[in-house]
Amino acid sequence: MTGPSFISLWHACGLATLGYRVVYVLPWLDEVSQQRLWGETRFVDFDEQVDWLQTELEAFGPYKFPECRPYRARFVAGMGSIVPMEDVYRAAPPARCLIASEPEHLCWYPVTTRRRGIRADKTIGLSMTDYETYIRMSGLPFPNSLARLVSYLHGRALRLRIDLPLSLSPALTLPGITMPVERVTGVMPGYAQVPLVTQETEGIYFLGAFLWEKGLDDLARIAARAKRPIDVIGGGRDEAEFRAFAREEGADLRFFGPNRRFWSDIGRYRVMVNPSRSEILCTATADALVAGRHVILPDCPGNLPYRAYPNAHFYTELEGALEALEYALTTVPEPPVAAREDFDWMSACRRLVHLAGLERRD
């Protein structure tokens, strides 16, 4: 349910819908890793996992589903990550273009081939995680030194394998790497079909993972100081501590659990509060803007692309968040014309086609 996982799926489906032959290479977890990650065995084999993905896609529209192939992977609880257990770049078939989602993460396997061993005319890498921020907030020993080391290793990994490294916002930089910022992602089509806000629409919500790195402490403080209820949609590692902190702050947070089809429920909300500073480009924020909702955001590099939209309101201190929230609750949002154009998925896939040099299909 993470942004990067859906982004890679949508790239594969979008390119297939445009008429290209696509092979989508994704991780397969054995029974032990599935139990560690989900608390249950969800898929008996890879074919069952692919069937589940195909069913998910049917809820989004008539898009073509690509050929799928697995690579062996394992869930490592201590890292909170799915880690490759084979050379993913070699597992991919020969191609005119290999598009790697989170290319640095795919290099965590100790023996990963370099560029000359990758069977592709061109390689594109889309980096989507600010590992430095997570490491600095992790509580690990020497977090600043460790964060710099990881960034150096990730930058080196990209230099050795990726012809065109891309980022979604200026929030992500890696040593020795020039990463152009490109709009190659979109939002689920259902958000563009949500009825717009009226004077009677009042709800406030947050949607995201329950991790302290997502600014959960600021969310509770905003709710407490504003003396307004905020619906919280999601789940995650720090939920118990988050609930306890909200009670201590006197925050009226109402917990609703994860929601895989939130476009069907967003209609009752007027404002999204998203205090996270750890995102490269938060998909949930784009969802809200496309749906025509106000969004309250901290002023940080990951949110810089959202300054183009009138319904995005920025703050540096919590007092600014409270002022922005009051403004949003008393003002009807502007029609989200630009956001709906900019975050259209098929348009994003066409931009990716251009970057990949695939306009000629022969």
NULOKE-334946 format. One record per residue (C-alpha): x, y, z. Coordinates in pm, whole numbers, plus 32768, in hexadecimal, padded with zeros to 4 digits. Example, Ala and Ser with C-alpha at 12.3 -4.5 7.8 and 13.67 -1.06 7.14 Angstrom:
84CE7E3E830C 85577F9682CA 
! end
This chain:
800080008000 812C80E97FE8 814681FC7EE5 827681677E35 81CD80127E0D 809C80A87D65 816E81957C94 823280737C00 80F17FB07BBA 805280DD7B11 8183811C7A3A 81777FB379C4 80007FBB7980 8008811578E1 811E80BA77F0 806A7F757799 7F298038775A 7FE981217670 80427FF0759F 819F7F947617 820C7E387677 82517E4C77EB 82E27D5378E0 829E7DB27A4B 83A57D1B7B32 833A7D1F7C9F 839C7C767DE6 831E7B217E50 83257AD97FC7 832A7977804E 823C79058160 8322796E827E 834A7AD181F8 81D67AF181B5 818E7A8F831D 82877B91839C 82027CA582BF 80897C6A82C9 80587B7883E9 7FC97A7982F3 801379C081B1 7F587A8580A9 7FDA79E07F6D 8021786E7F3E 80EB78B37E05 814B79CE7D1D 8024798E7C34 7F3679D37D55 7FEB7B1B7D9E 7FCA7B817C30 7E567B2C7C35 7E2C7C117D65 7EE07D2E7CB2 7E067D017B81 7CCB7D117C57 7D4B7E507CFB 7D837EEC7BA6 7C1F7E9F7B35 7B9F7F947C3D 7C5E80B07B97 7BE780907A32 7C1A7FD778E9 7D957FD178E8 7E697EC0784B 7F1D7DDA793E 80887D8A78EA 81487C4778F3 81D07C0D7A54 830B7B5D7AC8 838E7B2E7C2D 84D77B6C7CD3 852A7AC57E1D 85117BAB7F4A 84F97BA280C4 84527C8481C2 85517CFA82C6 84917D7C83F3 85BB7E348486 85D97F038349 84637F1C830D 84AA7EC381A4 84857DBB8098 85EB7D668035 864D7CC17EE8 86E57B677F09 87657B5D7DA6 87F27C4F7CA4 86B67D007C30 87627DAB7B0C 87C87C577A82 866E7BC47AC7 85D57CC479DC 85B47C537871 86637D05774E 85B87E4F7704 85D27F957647 85A880437796 85BC7FC278F9 84FE80A079EE 856C80627B53 848780D47C6B 856781327D91 86A480C07CDB 877E80F17E0F 86A080067EDB 86BB7EFE7DCA 88367F067DFD 88237E907F65 88727D307EED 89EB7D157F28 8A447C997DC8 898A7D787CD2 89F87D9A7B68 8A7E7EE27AE0 8A027F9B79AF 8AB77EC678AD 8A097D907934 88AB7E25791F 87FD7DB277E1 875B7EFC7782 87A3800F7689 875181137792 871C810D790A 8640820279CA 8633820C7B45 851E82B37C0B 858982F37D74 8468832B7E65 84E683057FCC 85AB83FA80A3 867982F7815E 874E84068202 8623849882BB 85AD83448334 870882E583AE 873D84318464 85F183FC851B 862682868558 86D3828C86AA 87F581BE861D 89568205869B 8A0B831F85E2 88DC836C8507 89788493844D 8AAE83D183E8 89DE82A2838A 88F2837782B9 8A16841181F9 8AAC82B881BC 8964822B8138 893783578051 8A9983287FCA 8A5B81B57F8A 890D81FA7EE3 89A783077E07 8ABB82197DA2 89BB81097D56 890581F07C66 8A44826B7BBE 8AA381027B70 895380987ADD 886481B17A7C 887B82877942 8765837879A7 872383997B1F 85E284577B71 854384E87CA9 83DF855A7CEF 844586967DAC 8578875D7E1B 856686AE7F70 864885937EFE 87B685BE7EA9 88CB84BC7E96 8A4385027E8D 8ACF85167D2E 897A84EC7C88 88B785E67BB8 874985897BE1 8657864F7B09 850286827BA9 83F885F17AC2 827E85CF7AE6 825A84607A8E 815483FD7B90 7FE084347BB4 7EBF83DA7C99 7DAC82D77C87 7C9F83457B8D 7B8E83387C96 7C1384757D3D 7BCC85427C04 7A6084D57C14 7A1985417D7C 790A864F7DA7 79A4879C7E03 7991883C7F5C 785D89087FB6 781E89FA80D5 778D88D8819C 78C287F8817C 7983880982C5 7A5586D18307 7BCD86D1834B 7CA9859F8316 7E098512830B 7E6283E38236 7FB083358252 808B82388302 80988249847D 820C828F8499 829D83A8856D 835F84178439 8210847E839F 81E6859B849A 80E684ED8576 814585BC86A6 80FC86FE85E8 7FB2866F856F 7F40862F86D5 7FB0878A8745 7EF688308625 7DB68775867C 7DD887CE87EE 7E1F894087B7 7D15896786AB 7C1A88B3878A 7B918802865A 7B6A868E860F 7C4C85F78506 7C0584A5846A 7D4083D4844E 7D4B82D08339 7E6781D58336 7F3080EE8412 8095808B845D 81B380468547 818181698638 8005815E865C 7FFA810487CE 80ED8219882E 8038830D8748 7EE882C887EE 7F8482F68947 8028843E88E1 7EE084C18852 7E318479899E 7F42852E8A5F 7F21865F897B 7DA686608996 7D89863A881B 7C3B85CD878D 7CBF84D18691 7BCF83CC860B 7C7A82948589 7BE481E1845B 7CF380EE83E9 7D8080C58289 7CA58110815A 7D0480868003 7BEB813F7F50 7BF382907FFD 7B74834B7ECA 7A2082B97F1B 7A2683588079 7AE2849F8046 79A385547FDD 794285A48145 7A8C8656818B 7AEF87BE814A 7C5887C381C3 7D8186D981D6 7E8C872182DC 7FD7867E827D 80F686E38368 81F685EF82D9 834B867A827A 83E3852A8214 833A850680C0 83D585337F6B 8280857A7ED2 815B84FD7FA2 805884487ECE 7F4684807FD2 7F7885F87FAF 7F5285E27E37 7E17850F7E69 7D7C86207F3F 7DD587387E4C 7D4986787D23 7C0A863D7DEB 7BEE87B77E1E 7C3A87BD7F92 7D0588B7805D 7E52882B80D8 7F1A88B28200 808E886C81D0 81DC88BF8272 82C4899481A0 83D388988140 848488287FFE 83A586F77FCA 827287D57FB7 830B88D77ECF 825888527D95 8107888C7E3F 813F8A047E4D 80AE8A107CED 7F5089C57D71 7E708AC37E1F 7DD489C57F0C 7F2589727FAC 7F6F8A4580E1 80C68A488184 81488A8982E3 82948A928398 821A8A928501 80E689F08599 803F8B4485C1 804F8B668449 7FAA8A118424 7E8C8A828505 7E5C8BC1843A 7E5E8AFD82F4 7D648A058381 7C728B1983E7 7C908BB5828D 7C4C8A6681E6 7B198A2882BD 7A808B76825A 7ADD8B7B80E7 7A628A9E7FCC 7B8B8A097F0E 7BDC8A797DAD 7B7889857C96 7C9C888E7C71 7CC488B67AF8 7E4288C67AF2 7E6F87AC7BF1 7D8E86C57B29 7E53870879EE 7FA886E97A92 7F6285A77B52 7EB384E87A3C 7F5383907A34 7F50835878BE 7FF084AD7887 80FD844A7983 813C830778C6 815A83C6777C 826584A2781E 83198366788A 830882E37724 83AE842676AE 84C2840D77B4 84FB82A17756 851882F875E4 84038203758D 832A82DA74A8 838381F47384 82E980A673DA 83A77FDE72D6 
! end
